[in-house]
Amino acid sequence: MLAESNHFVIFPDEGTILPGASKYIKEVQEGAMSSTVTQDVESLTLGDNKHSVQYSANQVCQQTSQGKQECGSQEMAATTTKKSYLQSDNELSAGLKIASYNVWNFNGGPDGRVKAYVERAQHLGQVLADCAADIITLQEVRFAYNRGGPLGPNQIQHFTHYLPGYQYVFQPAMSYPESILGRIEEGAAIISKFPIVSHDYILLYRNASDSEDFHQRICLHAEIETPYLGVVHVFVTHLSLSEPARDRSVVQIWEFMQRFSGPAVLMGDLNAEPDSKAIRFLQGVEEIDRVKTEGLQDAWLMKYPEPRADRDGTYWRNEIRDSGLTFNALMNHLEKRIDYMFVRLPSDVGLHNISLLDDGKRGYAAASDHVGLMGTFTFSQEKDQGS
């Protein structure tokens, strides 16, 4: 089911926000720019997207030789000396960085105090800024009219405050019963240093009679224009607690991904351990309903062995746990791997590294109940030189 669905829990007109222009456009893009025009606009739709893309008025839009329009802030005048479309050597040495984090909605402290959440949100925002990722996907993001305290109800903005110049897309997956009193929604988000040229999503399978499948789930997709690699397809999801729902959802996601050619990254909290059918399906090991994935790789396993889950008898009490576990940061030790990054890469793009985004804190001092993931992607010399 596509985003155009009239499903009662979806609010597409309110859910997708792209404020400001990409810092990438402002600071590093050149090449095909051929002319500059100034427009007074309140909104602009990118690509075939039906959602409103919010910009400030009096922005500067640049016409490319391909007839596309690239929009930046008003500071980007025709006389500005623009940097190369390509990243600098220092930026290239780091490659393309893509991160993922479950932000644990508005939780904070054992009693959910506003002050505790504000402190956690500020800490998590700094963690996201310090990782210097080019693209960040977030799960469990909320808009809640009655939460957030001085930070306000729009949680995605609590984090983009630390990422000035980045674009973002927030798409609610569901509203809560309390929404009769005011807007309360939860969903997924994609934040990008580079231009988000289009975005859409699908509704995932849900069995409302299953007590473990209370939440409506989605898979959010964005096409992001990156240096060298061109368009990268970024997918983010947060799967159900219900195993049958997860098994049906991963097939839906795979079929959704197949509609888009080129490099792709799927990330999120999948609520499933590595030996589950859903994860083995995404790894290409097991079929579901006679469907099997091809060319999709588990990024962690491309670099490291599968970490052992913290089950009874696996570790001594204070033994260091295997790297790669992502949940539960509220405990003294991480217990299992349920957050993933799956990649579909062309031959001239490699995964340089994948690591945990872990602030090292545990309990309610942690940035979230999950730790994040970040992958760094590098390009072959031939592609670097534009051949």
VENSUL-V589432 format. One line per field, one symbol per residue. ss: DSSP state (~ for helix, > for strand, _ for the rest). A space follows every 50 residues. Layout:
BEGIN
ss = ???
END
This chain:
BEGIN
ss = _>_________~~~~_______~~~~~_____>>>>>>____>>______ __>>_____>>>>>____>>>>________________~~~~~~_>>>>> >>___________~~~~~~~~~~~~~~~~~~___>>>>>>>>>>____~~ ~__>~~~~~~______>>>>>>>>>_~~~~___>>>>>>>>>___>>>>> >>>______________>>>>>>>>>___>>>>>>>>>____~~~~~~~~ ~~~~~~~______>>>>>>_______~~~~~~_____>__>_____>>~~ ~~~_______________________>________>__>>>>>>____>> >>>>>>>_____~~~____>_>>>>>>>>_~~~~___
END
